[in-house]
């Protein structure tokens, strides 16, 4: 007679997280960081200024792309399997030759100081605690070197906005290599800012106040560019002078590197904002520019913003190392195809030749499961961690990551998968068109 199988006791992070929350409830303690995305966003709105919340939460135009990013997950339903022995679950993946403890990364999000003064530094520490790669934003509130110093040997990547200066592009990439980044993610879909009605109604763009340009003012090439005359016809950034103008100029000067007194005497802070607005993006960027980037770095290069399968094929032909399917969180093109809808088409076009990641719309573990089942190698989290930052700084980000990781682990196990590699299209059913 066969011995009865005994389950190995599990102390998985997901079970521990549930137990921690439920035991806290016995003494009337509820989570300091809301669990559901809706409650998380609502609580963060109360903490953030109207301008800050609008910048983070808003999308392009009528914000249909932003809403479709989330709603489109409903066309795919998880199809669980039973009696699969999921008592032990492994969330790890391998990406670009390195083992990661989970299939999650943190999307690059700029101007994190809008959520909390410690901004990228707090997020870097939280990401390192979970060994989740943080993709440093090109529009960060702190230089990449300062963020790397918070992370020890934890994985980190760098997002590149391709500016009008190739010399600046090369400098940023070389700095990313020097501070231990494992990959370069080139954002393609923001060669111009989308028409963001919330920001426009408030007449608010944080970069005009010197926020989110730390990577630039800390860069030697950018500093050298400040000594060069502006091109003919370059727009100025000096508005009508009133009390509000002076208040904003004072904040700008106080944020700029160096002594506040010296900055008051210098025009350099204003020159930096003007130079940034004139060079940060390059609408003329084309496939022919990619070989230059390959000459600048040995790191894997991923293209972020790919939605069309023909672009995915061209990316493979161009020799890039990976793709991030993304519509920039719905912030660029109103009425764009959602990322999860585009994902299967990109996966089919790539034919397994390079890894495909996905962001835009990931709100919980079930969303991540569906994206992985459709072929994504990993997924990127965006707005949820920003709201955690607004509510609790580093600890708030940690709490959000704990919750998403626990949700994903439980979803994976309850669907009948003990390893990430077991998640595939057989685990999904498509509903509707």
ZIQUIZI-V899586 format. One record per helix or strand of 3 or more residues. SS is the DSSP state (A for helix, B for strand). FROM is the first residue (numbers start at 0). TO is the last residue. If there is no record, write none. Layout:
BEGIN
SS;FROM;TO
SS;FROM;TO
END
This chain:
BEGIN
A;12;25
A;36;46
A;49;56
A;63;74
B;75;77
B;92;94
B;97;99
B;103;105
A;111;113
A;118;129
B;132;135
A;143;147
B;155;159
A;165;177
B;182;186
A;196;201
A;205;208
A;213;216
A;219;224
A;242;254
A;259;264
A;267;278
A;286;295
B;299;305
A;308;316
B;321;324
A;327;329
A;338;349
B;354;357
A;364;372
B;377;380
A;382;413
A;419;421
A;424;426
B;427;429
END
